[in-house]
Amino acid sequence: MSEHVRVEHVDYEHPDAVLLRAEQYAFGNALYADHPASANRSGSEGMDPASILHTVVAYLGDEPVGHVCLRRMDGPMDGELELKRMFVREGHRGAGIADALLADVEQAARETGAPRVVIHTGDRQVAALHFYERHGYTPIDVYWPYQDVSYSLCFEKPL
């Protein structure tokens, strides 16, 4: 990577954050389009913007190339912190952008005093599975609201 990655904290509704979340959602839709459980995907993908504690966009120059946010969950996982919408644009993957995003959002989680963070992904996201394992995430039971999405995999990392 010839340019330096710049990680910026932005508002959840920042246009670059909105754009990257839309790309991440489209990527997931395409990846799981032929999976029978994809019918349950939309119900598990919603996020209340009021639950978002931290949103980060990575830039190369002026180009937004990656995104992640941290949210406080509700329901059966009330109070838990979850990493959401971790995404790096194709063509920029493998260049350390995800590492920079993860380091930033984990630091934000630590600053809340939370004992751990959790993350949900899917079984077809092989690169993501290796990435989280490399960064110390370990498998846990599939948590709410993802139980009806059979390709779900969930992980935690103690802070």
DSSP file (Angstrom, degrees, kcal/mol; ACC not computed):
  #  RESIDUE AA STRUCTURE BP1 BP2  ACC     N-H-->O    O-->H-N    N-H-->O    O-->H-N    TCO  KAPPA ALPHA  PHI   PSI    X-CA   Y-CA   Z-CA
    1    1 A M              0   0    0      0, 0.0     4,-0.1     0, 0.0    91,-0.0   0.000 360.0 360.0 360.0 122.9    0.0    0.0    0.0
    2    2 A S        +     0   0    0      2,-0.1     2,-0.2     0, 0.0     0, 0.0   0.787 360.0  63.9 -84.7 -27.9    1.6    3.2   -1.1
    3    3 A E  S    S-     0   0    0      1,-0.0     2,-0.3    57,-0.0    57,-0.0  -0.644  87.4-109.5 -98.2 156.5   -0.6    5.6    0.8
    4    4 A H        -     0   0    0     -2,-0.2    57,-0.6     1,-0.0     2,-0.4  -0.645  30.9-122.3 -81.5 135.0   -1.0    5.9    4.5
    5    5 A V  E     -A   60   0A   0     -2,-0.3     2,-0.5    55,-0.1    55,-0.2  -0.653  24.3-160.6 -77.9 128.9   -4.3    4.7    6.1
    6    6 A R  E     -A   59   0A   0     53,-2.7    53,-3.0    -2,-0.4     2,-0.5  -0.961   1.4-157.5-112.2 125.4   -6.1    7.5    8.0
    7    7 A V  E     -A   58   0A   0     -2,-0.5     2,-0.4    51,-0.2    51,-0.2  -0.906  13.7-174.1-105.7 124.5   -8.7    6.4   10.5
    8    8 A E  E     -A   57   0A   0     49,-2.9    49,-2.5    -2,-0.5     2,-0.5  -0.959  24.8-132.7-123.4 135.9  -11.3    8.9   11.4
    9    9 A H  E     +A   56   0A   0     -2,-0.4     2,-0.3    47,-0.2    47,-0.2  -0.733  40.1 174.7 -78.4 128.1  -14.1    8.9   14.0
   10   10 A V        -     0   0    0     45,-2.1    45,-0.5    -2,-0.5     2,-0.1  -0.854  37.1 -86.9-131.8 165.7  -17.2   10.1   12.2
   11   11 A D    >   -     0   0    0     -2,-0.3     3,-2.2     1,-0.1     6,-0.2  -0.450  41.7-115.8 -68.0 147.8  -20.9   10.4   12.9
   12   12 A Y  T 3  S+     0   0    0      1,-0.3    -1,-0.1    -2,-0.1    44,-0.0   0.830 117.5  48.6 -54.5 -34.3  -23.0    7.3   12.2
   13   13 A E  T 3  S+     0   0    0      4,-0.1    -1,-0.3     5,-0.1    -2,-0.0   0.300  78.2 134.3 -92.6   9.0  -24.8    9.2    9.5
   14   14 A H    <>  -     0   0    0     -3,-2.2     4,-2.6     1,-0.1     3,-0.4  -0.354  66.3-121.2 -55.7 136.3  -21.7   10.6    7.9
   15   15 A P  H  > S+     0   0    0      0, 0.0     4,-2.4     0, 0.0     5,-0.2   0.843 111.6  50.8 -53.8 -38.2  -22.1   10.1    4.1
   16   16 A D  H  > S+     0   0    0      2,-0.2     4,-2.3     1,-0.2     5,-0.2   0.890 111.3  48.3 -68.3 -37.6  -18.9    8.0    3.8
   17   17 A A  H  > S+     0   0    0     -3,-0.4     4,-2.4    -6,-0.2     5,-0.2   0.917 112.4  48.8 -66.3 -43.0  -20.1    5.7    6.7
   18   18 A V  H  X S+     0   0    0     -4,-2.6     4,-2.1     2,-0.2    -2,-0.2   0.926 112.0  49.5 -61.7 -45.3  -23.5    5.4    5.1
   19   19 A L  H  X S+     0   0    0     -4,-2.4     4,-2.0    -5,-0.2    -2,-0.2   0.926 112.3  46.5 -59.7 -48.0  -22.0    4.5    1.7
   20   20 A L  H  X S+     0   0    0     -4,-2.3     4,-2.5     1,-0.2    -1,-0.2   0.868 110.5  52.6 -68.0 -36.2  -19.6    1.9    3.1
   21   21 A R  H  X S+     0   0    0     -4,-2.4     4,-2.5     2,-0.2    -1,-0.2   0.905 108.7  51.2 -64.4 -39.1  -22.4    0.3    5.2
   22   22 A A  H  X S+     0   0    0     -4,-2.1     4,-2.3     2,-0.2    -2,-0.2   0.902 111.0  48.0 -63.5 -40.4  -24.5    0.0    2.0
   23   23 A E  H  X S+     0   0    0     -4,-2.0     4,-2.4     2,-0.2    -2,-0.2   0.899 111.8  50.0 -66.0 -40.5  -21.6   -1.6    0.2
   24   24 A Q  H  X S+     0   0    0     -4,-2.5     4,-2.2     2,-0.2    -2,-0.2   0.914 111.3  48.6 -63.8 -42.5  -21.1   -4.0    3.1
   25   25 A Y  H  X S+     0   0    0     -4,-2.5     4,-2.5     2,-0.2    -2,-0.2   0.907 111.9  48.6 -64.7 -42.7  -24.8   -4.9    3.1
   26   26 A A  H  X S+     0   0    0     -4,-2.3     4,-2.4     2,-0.2    -1,-0.2   0.887 109.3  53.8 -64.1 -39.4  -24.8   -5.5   -0.7
   27   27 A F  H  X S+     0   0    0     -4,-2.4     4,-2.4     2,-0.2    -2,-0.2   0.931 111.1  45.5 -59.3 -47.1  -21.7   -7.7   -0.4
   28   28 A G  H  X S+     0   0    0     -4,-2.2     4,-2.1     2,-0.2    -2,-0.2   0.901 110.9  52.8 -64.5 -42.1  -23.4   -9.8    2.2
   29   29 A N  H  < S+     0   0    0     -4,-2.5     4,-0.4     1,-0.2    -1,-0.2   0.919 112.8  44.4 -59.6 -43.8  -26.6  -10.1    0.2
   30   30 A A  H >< S+     0   0    0     -4,-2.4     3,-0.8     1,-0.2     4,-0.3   0.902 111.9  52.7 -67.2 -41.6  -24.6  -11.2   -2.8
   31   31 A L  H 3< S+     0   0    0     -4,-2.4     3,-0.2     1,-0.2    -1,-0.2   0.854 122.3  29.1 -63.8 -36.1  -22.5  -13.7   -0.8
   32   32 A Y  T >< S+     0   0    0     -4,-2.1     3,-2.0    -5,-0.2     6,-0.3   0.205  83.0 116.3-110.6  14.6  -25.5  -15.4    0.7
   33   33 A A  T <  S+     0   0    0     -3,-0.8    -1,-0.1    -4,-0.4    -2,-0.1   0.825  82.5  42.9 -55.8 -35.3  -28.1  -14.9   -2.0
   34   34 A D  T 3  S+     0   0    0     -4,-0.3    -1,-0.3    -3,-0.2    -2,-0.1   0.395  90.6 105.2 -93.4   4.5  -28.5  -18.6   -2.7
   35   35 A H    X   -     0   0    0     -3,-2.0     3,-2.0     1,-0.1     4,-0.3  -0.722  69.2-138.8 -88.4 130.6  -28.6  -19.6    1.0
   36   36 A P  G >  S+     0   0    0      0, 0.0     3,-1.1     0, 0.0     4,-0.1   0.816 101.7  59.1 -56.9 -31.6  -32.0  -20.6    2.3
   37   37 A A  G >  S+     0   0    0      1,-0.2     3,-1.9     2,-0.1     4,-0.4   0.582  78.9  89.2 -75.4  -8.1  -31.4  -18.7    5.6
   38   38 A S  G X> S+     0   0    0     -3,-2.0     3,-1.0     1,-0.3     4,-0.6   0.750  73.7  70.9 -63.0 -20.2  -30.9  -15.4    3.8
   39   39 A A  G <4 S+     0   0    0     -3,-1.1    -1,-0.3    -4,-0.3     4,-0.2   0.793 100.7  46.0 -63.2 -26.7  -34.6  -14.9    4.1
   40   40 A N  G <> S+     0   0    0     -3,-1.9     4,-0.7   108,-0.2     3,-0.3   0.478  91.0  89.0 -91.2  -4.6  -34.0  -14.3    7.8
   41   41 A R  H X> S+     0   0    0     -3,-1.0     3,-1.1    -4,-0.4     4,-0.9   0.903  79.2  56.1 -64.2 -44.1  -31.0  -12.0    7.2
   42   42 A S  H >X S+     0   0    0     -4,-0.6     3,-0.6     1,-0.3     4,-0.6   0.855 103.1  55.2 -63.2 -34.4  -32.8   -8.7    7.0
   43   43 A G  H 34 S+     0   0    0     -3,-0.3    -1,-0.3    -4,-0.2    -2,-0.2   0.742 112.0  43.7 -68.6 -22.4  -34.5   -9.1   10.4
   44   44 A S  H << S+     0   0    0     -3,-1.1    -1,-0.2    -4,-0.7    -2,-0.2   0.521 103.8  66.0 -98.1  -6.3  -31.1   -9.6   12.1
   45   45 A E  H << S+     0   0    0     -4,-0.9    -2,-0.2    -3,-0.6    -1,-0.1   0.588  72.1 109.0 -95.5 -10.9  -29.3   -6.8   10.3
   46   46 A G     <  -     0   0    0     -4,-0.6     2,-0.4    -3,-0.1    -3,-0.0  -0.305  45.3-168.0 -69.4 150.2  -31.0   -3.7   11.6
   47   47 A M        -     0   0    0      5,-0.0    -2,-0.0    -2,-0.0     3,-0.0  -0.998  22.3-130.4-138.2 134.7  -29.4   -1.4   14.0
   48   48 A D    >   -     0   0    0     -2,-0.4     3,-2.6     1,-0.2     4,-0.4  -0.749  18.3-142.7 -79.0 118.5  -30.8    1.4   16.0
   49   49 A P  G >  S+     0   0    0      0, 0.0     3,-1.3     0, 0.0    -1,-0.2   0.795  99.6  64.8 -54.9 -27.1  -28.6    4.5   15.4
   50   50 A A  G 3  S+     0   0    0      1,-0.2    -2,-0.0    21,-0.0    -3,-0.0   0.707  95.2  59.6 -68.5 -18.0  -29.1    5.5   19.0
   51   51 A S  G <  S+     0   0    0     -3,-2.6    21,-2.7    20,-0.1     2,-0.4   0.564  80.7 106.1 -85.5  -8.0  -27.2    2.3   20.0
   52   52 A I  E <   + B   0  71A   0     -3,-1.3    19,-0.3    -4,-0.4     3,-0.1  -0.600  38.9 173.6 -80.3 124.9  -24.1    3.2   18.1
   53   53 A L  E     +     0   0A   0     17,-3.0     2,-0.3    -2,-0.4    18,-0.2   0.695  67.8  12.5 -97.3 -25.6  -21.2    4.3   20.4
   54   54 A H  E     - B   0  70A   0     16,-1.4    16,-2.6     2,-0.0     2,-0.4  -0.960  57.0-170.8-160.4 129.1  -18.4    4.7   17.9
   55   55 A T  E     - B   0  69A   0    -45,-0.5   -45,-2.1    -2,-0.3     2,-0.4  -0.993  10.7-172.0-128.3 135.6  -18.2    4.8   14.1
   56   56 A V  E     -AB   9  68A   0     12,-2.8    12,-1.8    -2,-0.4     2,-0.4  -0.982   8.7-169.1-131.5 136.9  -14.9    4.8   12.2
   57   57 A V  E     -AB   8  67A   0    -49,-2.5   -49,-2.9    -2,-0.4     2,-0.4  -0.990  14.5-145.7-122.3 135.3  -14.1    5.2    8.5
   58   58 A A  E     -AB   7  66A   0      8,-2.5     7,-3.1    -2,-0.4     8,-1.3  -0.815  18.7-164.4 -98.3 140.6  -10.6    4.4    7.0
   59   59 A Y  E     -AB   6  64A   0    -53,-3.0   -53,-2.7    -2,-0.4     2,-0.5  -0.942  23.5-160.3-125.9 145.0   -9.3    6.6    4.2
   60   60 A L  E >  S-AB   5  63A   0      3,-2.2     3,-2.1    -2,-0.4     2,-0.4  -0.972  84.6 -43.2-115.1 110.0   -6.6    6.3    1.6
   61   61 A G  T 3  S-     0   0    0    -57,-0.6   -55,-0.1    -2,-0.5    -2,-0.0  -0.571 124.6 -28.6  63.8-126.4   -6.2    9.9    0.6
   62   62 A D  T 3  S+     0   0    0     -2,-0.4    -1,-0.3    -3,-0.1     0, 0.0   0.415 115.8 106.2 -97.4   0.1   -9.7   11.2    0.3
   63   63 A E  E <   -B   60   0A   0     -3,-2.1    -3,-2.2     1,-0.0     2,-0.5  -0.697  68.3-135.2 -87.4 123.5  -11.2    7.8   -0.6
   64   64 A P  E     +B   59   0A   0      0, 0.0    -5,-0.3     0, 0.0     3,-0.1  -0.645  35.2 162.5 -73.8 125.8  -13.2    6.0    2.0
   65   65 A V  E     +     0   0A   0     -7,-3.1    24,-2.7    -2,-0.5     2,-0.3   0.512  53.2  24.8-124.9  -9.7  -12.0    2.4    2.0
   66   66 A G  E     -BC  58  88A   0     -8,-1.3    -8,-2.5    22,-0.2     2,-0.3  -0.996  53.6-171.6-158.3 159.1  -13.2    0.8    5.3
   67   67 A H  E     +BC  57  87A   0     20,-2.5    20,-2.4    -2,-0.3     2,-0.3  -0.994   9.3 162.6-151.1 148.5  -15.7    1.0    8.0
   68   68 A V  E     -B   56   0A   0    -12,-1.8   -12,-2.8    -2,-0.3     2,-0.3  -0.930  11.6-168.1-159.4 150.8  -16.6   -0.4   11.4
   69   69 A C  E     -BC  55  84A   0     15,-2.4    15,-3.0    -2,-0.3     2,-0.5  -0.952  15.0-137.0-138.1 164.4  -18.9    0.7   14.3
   70   70 A L  E     -BC  54  83A   0    -16,-2.6   -17,-3.0    -2,-0.3   -16,-1.4  -0.974  24.5-175.4-121.1 128.5  -19.4   -0.3   17.9
   71   71 A R  E     -BC  52  82A   0     11,-2.6    11,-2.6    -2,-0.5     2,-0.6  -0.931  27.3-127.9-128.0 152.7  -22.9   -0.7   19.3
   72   72 A R  E     - C   0  81A   0    -21,-2.7     9,-0.2    -2,-0.4     8,-0.1  -0.866  36.9-138.0 -93.2 123.8  -24.4   -1.4   22.6
   73   73 A M        -     0   0    0      7,-3.0     6,-2.5    -2,-0.6     2,-0.2  -0.297  16.7-162.9 -81.6 165.0  -26.9   -4.2   22.2
   74   74 A D    >   +     0   0    0      4,-0.3     3,-1.4     5,-0.1     6,-0.1  -0.532  52.9  45.2-126.9-163.4  -30.3   -4.6   23.7
   75   75 A G  G >  S-     0   0    0      1,-0.3     3,-1.9     2,-0.2    -2,-0.0  -0.313 126.1 -11.1  62.0-144.1  -32.7   -7.5   24.3
   76   76 A P  G 3  S+     0   0    0      0, 0.0    -1,-0.3     0, 0.0    -3,-0.0   0.706 144.3  49.3 -61.8 -19.3  -31.1  -10.7   25.7
   77   77 A M  G X  S+     0   0    0     -3,-1.4     3,-2.6     3,-0.1    -4,-0.3   0.060  82.9 166.3-104.8  23.5  -27.6   -9.2   25.1
   78   78 A D  T <   +     0   0    0     -3,-1.9    -4,-0.3     1,-0.3     3,-0.1  -0.104  67.2   9.2 -48.2 124.8  -28.5   -5.9   26.8
   79   79 A G  T 3  S+     0   0    0     -6,-2.5    -1,-0.3     1,-0.3    -5,-0.1   0.166  94.4 128.0  91.8 -17.6  -25.4   -3.9   27.5
   80   80 A E    <   -     0   0    0     -3,-2.6    -7,-3.0    -6,-0.1     2,-0.5  -0.345  57.9-125.5 -67.7 153.4  -23.0   -6.1   25.5
   81   81 A L  E     -C   72   0A   0     35,-0.5    37,-2.2    -9,-0.2     2,-0.4  -0.887  27.3-171.1-104.3 132.4  -20.8   -4.4   22.9
   82   82 A E  E     -Cd  71 118A   0    -11,-2.6   -11,-2.6    -2,-0.5     2,-0.4  -0.972  21.4-133.6-126.4 135.1  -20.8   -5.6   19.4
   83   83 A L  E     -Cd  70 119A   0     35,-2.4    37,-0.5    -2,-0.4     2,-0.3  -0.729  35.0-172.3 -80.7 132.9  -18.6   -4.8   16.4
   84   84 A K  E     +C   69   0A   0    -15,-3.0   -15,-2.4    -2,-0.4     3,-0.1  -0.948  49.4   8.3-132.0 150.2  -20.8   -4.1   13.4
   85   85 A R  E     +     0   0A   0     -2,-0.3     2,-0.5     1,-0.2    -1,-0.1   0.806  65.2 178.8  56.3  38.3  -20.3   -3.5    9.7
   86   86 A M  E     +     0   0A   0    -18,-0.1     2,-0.3    -3,-0.1   -18,-0.2  -0.608  19.4 156.8 -68.7 122.1  -16.6   -4.3    9.6
   87   87 A F  E     -C   67   0A   0    -20,-2.4   -20,-2.5    -2,-0.5     2,-0.4  -0.985  32.5-171.5-156.4 136.0  -15.9   -3.8    5.9
   88   88 A V  E     -C   66   0A   0     -2,-0.3   -22,-0.2   -22,-0.2     5,-0.1  -1.000  37.9-110.2-127.2 131.6  -12.9   -3.0    3.6
   89   89 A R    >   -     0   0    0    -24,-2.7     3,-2.0    -2,-0.4     4,-0.4  -0.258  39.2 -98.2 -60.0 142.5  -13.6   -2.4    0.0
   90   90 A E  T 3  S+     0   0    0      1,-0.3    -1,-0.1     2,-0.2     0, 0.0  -0.323 113.5  38.6 -57.2 142.7  -12.4   -5.0   -2.5
   91   91 A G  T 3  S+     0   0    0     -3,-0.1    -1,-0.3     2,-0.1    -2,-0.1   0.190 113.0  60.7  94.9 -16.1   -9.0   -4.0   -3.9
   92   92 A H  S X  S+     0   0    0     -3,-2.0     3,-0.9   -27,-0.1     5,-0.5   0.367  76.5 114.3-118.9  -0.7   -7.9   -2.6   -0.6
   93   93 A R  T 3  S+     0   0    0     -4,-0.4    -2,-0.1     1,-0.2    -4,-0.0  -0.399  71.2  29.9 -73.3 149.3   -8.1   -5.9    1.4
   94   94 A G  T 3  S+     0   0    0     -2,-0.1    -1,-0.2     1,-0.0    -2,-0.0   0.585  91.5 102.3  81.4  10.6   -5.0   -7.4    2.8
   95   95 A A  S <  S-     0   0    0     -3,-0.9    -2,-0.1     0, 0.0    -1,-0.0   0.271 101.2 -96.3-110.9  10.2   -3.3   -4.0    3.2
   96   96 A G  S  > S+     0   0    0      3,-0.0     4,-1.9    -4,-0.0     5,-0.1   0.452  91.3 118.6  92.9   0.0   -3.7   -3.5    6.9
   97   97 A I  H  > S+     0   0    0     -5,-0.5     4,-2.4     1,-0.2     5,-0.2   0.932  76.8  48.6 -66.7 -45.1   -6.8   -1.4    6.7
   98   98 A A  H  > S+     0   0    0      1,-0.2     4,-2.9     2,-0.2     5,-0.2   0.876 108.7  55.4 -62.4 -36.7   -8.9   -3.9    8.7
   99   99 A D  H  > S+     0   0    0      2,-0.2     4,-2.4     1,-0.2    -1,-0.2   0.923 109.2  46.7 -60.3 -43.9   -6.1   -4.0   11.3
  100  100 A A  H  X S+     0   0    0     -4,-1.9     4,-1.9     2,-0.2    -2,-0.2   0.909 113.6  48.0 -66.6 -42.0   -6.3   -0.3   11.8
  101  101 A L  H  X S+     0   0    0     -4,-2.4     4,-2.5     2,-0.2     5,-0.2   0.934 113.2  47.7 -62.4 -46.2  -10.1   -0.3   12.0
  102  102 A L  H  X S+     0   0    0     -4,-2.9     4,-2.6     1,-0.2     5,-0.3   0.909 109.8  52.1 -64.3 -42.6  -10.1   -3.1   14.5
  103  103 A A  H  X S+     0   0    0     -4,-2.4     4,-1.8    -5,-0.2    -1,-0.2   0.914 112.2  47.0 -59.5 -42.5   -7.4   -1.5   16.7
  104  104 A D  H  X S+     0   0    0     -4,-1.9     4,-2.0     2,-0.2    -2,-0.2   0.944 114.5  44.1 -65.8 -48.5   -9.4    1.7   16.9
  105  105 A V  H  X S+     0   0    0     -4,-2.5     4,-2.0     1,-0.2    -2,-0.2   0.856 112.0  53.1 -71.0 -33.2  -12.8    0.2   17.7
  106  106 A E  H  X S+     0   0    0     -4,-2.6     4,-2.6    -5,-0.2    -1,-0.2   0.898 108.2  51.5 -65.7 -38.9  -11.3   -2.2   20.3
  107  107 A Q  H  X S+     0   0    0     -4,-1.8     4,-2.1    -5,-0.3    -2,-0.2   0.918 108.7  50.7 -62.5 -42.5   -9.7    0.7   22.0
  108  108 A A  H  X S+     0   0    0     -4,-2.0     4,-0.6     1,-0.2    -1,-0.2   0.896 110.6  49.8 -60.8 -40.2  -13.0    2.5   22.0
  109  109 A A  H >X>S+     0   0    0     -4,-2.0     3,-1.2     1,-0.2     5,-1.1   0.917 108.4  52.4 -65.1 -43.4  -14.6   -0.6   23.6
  110  110 A R  H ><5S+     0   0    0     -4,-2.6     3,-1.7     1,-0.3    -1,-0.2   0.895 102.2  60.2 -58.0 -40.1  -11.9   -0.8   26.2
  111  111 A E  H 3<5S+     0   0    0     -4,-2.1    -1,-0.3     1,-0.3    -2,-0.2   0.685  97.6  59.2 -65.8 -17.3  -12.6    2.8   27.2
  112  112 A T  H <<5S-     0   0    0     -3,-1.2    -1,-0.3    -4,-0.6    -2,-0.2   0.655 112.1-120.0 -81.1 -15.6  -16.2    1.9   28.1
  113  113 A G  T <<5 +     0   0    0     -3,-1.7    -3,-0.2    -4,-0.5    -2,-0.1   0.522  57.6 156.9  86.6   6.5  -14.9   -0.6   30.7
  114  114 A A      < -     0   0    0     -5,-1.1    -1,-0.3     1,-0.1    45,-0.1  -0.346  44.0-138.8 -65.0 145.2  -16.6   -3.5   28.9
  115  115 A P  S    S-     0   0    0      0, 0.0    44,-2.7     0, 0.0     2,-0.3   0.718  77.1  -5.3 -78.1 -20.2  -15.1   -6.9   29.7
  116  116 A R  E     - E   0 158A   0     42,-0.3   -35,-0.5    43,-0.2     2,-0.3  -0.973  57.7-131.8-159.5 168.9  -15.4   -8.1   26.1
  117  117 A V  E     - E   0 157A   0     40,-1.8    40,-2.1    -2,-0.3     2,-0.3  -0.947  20.8-155.0-124.8 153.4  -16.7   -7.4   22.6
  118  118 A V  E     -dE  82 156A   0    -37,-2.2   -35,-2.4    -2,-0.3     2,-0.3  -0.871   7.0-168.5-123.8 159.6  -18.6   -9.8   20.4
  119  119 A I  E     -dE  83 155A   0     36,-2.2    36,-2.4    -2,-0.3     2,-0.4  -0.996  10.3-148.9-148.8 146.9  -19.0  -10.0   16.6
  120  120 A H  E     + E   0 154A   0    -37,-0.5     2,-0.3    -2,-0.3    34,-0.2  -0.930  27.3 152.1-113.8 138.7  -21.3  -11.9   14.2
  121  121 A T  E     - E   0 153A   0     32,-2.9    32,-2.6    -2,-0.4     2,-0.3  -0.834  36.6-101.7-146.6-172.4  -20.2  -13.1   10.8
  122  122 A G  E >   - E   0 152A   0     -2,-0.3     3,-1.7    30,-0.2    30,-0.2  -0.832  24.5-114.3-122.5 160.0  -21.1  -15.8    8.4
  123  123 A D  T 3  S+     0   0    0     28,-1.9    29,-0.1    -2,-0.3     3,-0.1   0.648 112.1  58.2 -67.0 -16.5  -19.6  -19.1    7.4
  124  124 A R  T 3  S+     0   0    0      1,-0.2     2,-1.3    27,-0.1    -1,-0.3   0.473  82.0  87.1 -91.1  -2.2  -18.8  -18.0    3.8
  125  125 A Q    <>  +     0   0    0     -3,-1.7     4,-2.3     1,-0.2     3,-0.2  -0.496  52.3 162.1 -95.5  66.1  -16.7  -15.1    5.0
  126  126 A V  H  >  +     0   0    0     -2,-1.3     4,-2.2     1,-0.2     5,-0.2   0.868  69.8  51.3 -57.6 -44.6  -13.5  -17.2    5.2
  127  127 A A  H  > S+     0   0    0     -3,-0.2     4,-2.3     1,-0.2    -1,-0.2   0.904 110.5  50.1 -62.2 -39.9  -11.1  -14.2    5.1
  128  128 A A  H  > S+     0   0    0     -3,-0.2     4,-2.8     2,-0.2     5,-0.3   0.901 107.7  53.9 -64.4 -40.2  -13.0  -12.6    8.0
  129  129 A L  H  X S+     0   0    0     -4,-2.3     4,-2.1     1,-0.2    -2,-0.2   0.924 111.8  44.1 -60.9 -44.4  -12.9  -15.8   10.0
  130  130 A H  H  X S+     0   0    0     -4,-2.2     4,-2.5     2,-0.2    -1,-0.2   0.891 112.3  54.0 -66.5 -39.3   -9.1  -16.0    9.7
  131  131 A F  H  X S+     0   0    0     -4,-2.3     4,-1.2    -5,-0.2    -2,-0.2   0.944 110.8  44.1 -60.2 -50.1   -8.8  -12.3   10.4
  132  132 A Y  H  <>S+     0   0    0     -4,-2.8     5,-2.6     1,-0.2     3,-0.2   0.894 113.2  51.3 -66.0 -39.2  -10.8  -12.5   13.7
  133  133 A E  H ><5S+     0   0    0     -4,-2.1     3,-1.8    -5,-0.3    -1,-0.2   0.933 108.1  52.4 -61.2 -44.6   -9.0  -15.7   14.8
  134  134 A R  H 3<5S+     0   0    0     -4,-2.5    -1,-0.2     1,-0.3    -2,-0.2   0.784 108.3  52.8 -61.1 -27.5   -5.6  -14.0   14.1
  135  135 A H  T 3<5S-     0   0    0     -4,-1.2    -1,-0.3    -3,-0.2    -2,-0.2   0.193 126.7 -95.1 -97.8  15.8   -6.7  -11.1   16.3
  136  136 A G  T < 5S+     0   0    0     -3,-1.8     2,-0.3     1,-0.3    -3,-0.2   0.626  72.8 146.3  89.0  13.9   -7.7  -13.3   19.3
  137  137 A Y      < -     0   0    0     -5,-2.6    -1,-0.3    -6,-0.1    20,-0.2  -0.680  28.9-161.7 -84.3 137.7  -11.4  -13.8   18.8
  138  138 A T  E     -F  156   0A   0     18,-2.6    18,-2.3    -2,-0.3    -5,-0.0  -0.912  25.4 -95.7-121.6 148.4  -12.8  -17.1   19.9
  139  139 A P  E     +F  155   0A   0      0, 0.0     2,-0.3     0, 0.0    16,-0.3  -0.267  42.5 175.3 -63.1 143.6  -16.0  -18.9   18.9
  140  140 A I  E     -F  154   0A   0     14,-2.3    14,-0.7     1,-0.0     3,-0.1  -0.876  42.8 -71.8-134.8 169.8  -19.1  -18.5   21.1
  141  141 A D        -     0   0    0     -2,-0.3     2,-0.3     1,-0.1    12,-0.1  -0.292  62.4 -91.9 -59.8 148.9  -22.7  -19.7   20.8
  142  142 A V        -     0   0    0     10,-0.1     2,-0.2     5,-0.1    -1,-0.1  -0.483  53.2-152.4 -63.8 127.6  -24.7  -17.8   18.2
  143  143 A Y    >   -     0   0    0     -2,-0.3     3,-2.4     1,-0.1     4,-0.1  -0.576  27.1 -44.1-105.7 165.7  -26.4  -15.0   20.1
  144  144 A W  T 3  S+     0   0    0      1,-0.3    -1,-0.1    -2,-0.2   -67,-0.1  -0.420 117.4  22.2 -62.4 135.8  -29.6  -13.0   19.6
  145  145 A P  T 3  S+     0   0    0      0, 0.0     3,-0.3     0, 0.0    -1,-0.3  -0.806 118.4  59.9-105.3  28.9  -30.7  -11.8   17.0
  146  146 A Y    X   +     0   0    0     -3,-2.4     3,-2.0     1,-0.2     6,-0.3   0.411  68.0 101.8-101.1   1.7  -28.8  -14.2   14.7
  147  147 A Q  T 3  S+     0   0    0      1,-0.3    -1,-0.2    -4,-0.1    -3,-0.1   0.782  81.0  54.2 -61.3 -28.0  -30.1  -17.6   15.9
  148  148 A D  T 3  S+     0   0    0     -3,-0.3     2,-0.8  -108,-0.1    -1,-0.3   0.438  89.5  83.2 -86.8   1.6  -32.5  -17.9   12.9
  149  149 A V    X   -     0   0    0     -3,-2.0     3,-2.4     1,-0.1    -1,-0.1  -0.862  68.5-162.0-106.8  98.1  -29.7  -17.3   10.4
  150  150 A S  T 3  S+     0   0    0     -2,-0.8    -1,-0.1     1,-0.3    -3,-0.0   0.663  84.0  58.1 -62.9 -19.9  -28.2  -20.8   10.1
  151  151 A Y  T 3  S+     0   0    0     -3,-0.1   -28,-1.9     2,-0.0    -1,-0.3   0.400  82.1 126.3 -87.8   5.2  -24.9  -19.7    8.5
  152  152 A S  E <   -E  122   0A   0     -3,-2.4     2,-0.4    -6,-0.3   -30,-0.2  -0.337  35.4-177.6 -68.3 141.2  -24.2  -17.4   11.5
  153  153 A L  E     -E  121   0A   0    -32,-2.6   -32,-2.9   -12,-0.1     2,-0.3  -0.994   7.9-162.3-134.0 137.5  -20.9  -17.7   13.5
  154  154 A C  E     -EF 120 140A   0    -14,-0.7   -14,-2.3    -2,-0.4     2,-0.3  -0.915   7.4-177.0-125.9 150.7  -20.2  -15.6   16.6
  155  155 A F  E     -EF 119 139A   0    -36,-2.4   -36,-2.2    -2,-0.3     2,-0.3  -0.928   8.5-156.4-141.5 159.6  -17.0  -14.7   18.4
  156  156 A E  E     -EF 118 138A   0    -18,-2.3   -18,-2.6    -2,-0.3   -38,-0.2  -0.948   2.7-162.8-135.6 159.3  -15.8  -12.8   21.4
  157  157 A K  E     -E  117   0A   0    -40,-2.1   -40,-1.8    -2,-0.3   -20,-0.1  -0.944  22.2-131.1-141.0 120.3  -12.6  -11.2   22.5
  158  158 A P  E      E  116   0A   0      0, 0.0   -42,-0.3     0, 0.0   -44,-0.0  -0.446 360.0 360.0 -65.6 142.2  -11.9  -10.3   26.2
  159  159 A L              0   0    0    -44,-2.7   -43,-0.2    -2,-0.1   -46,-0.0   0.421 360.0 360.0 -98.0 360.0  -10.7   -6.8   26.6
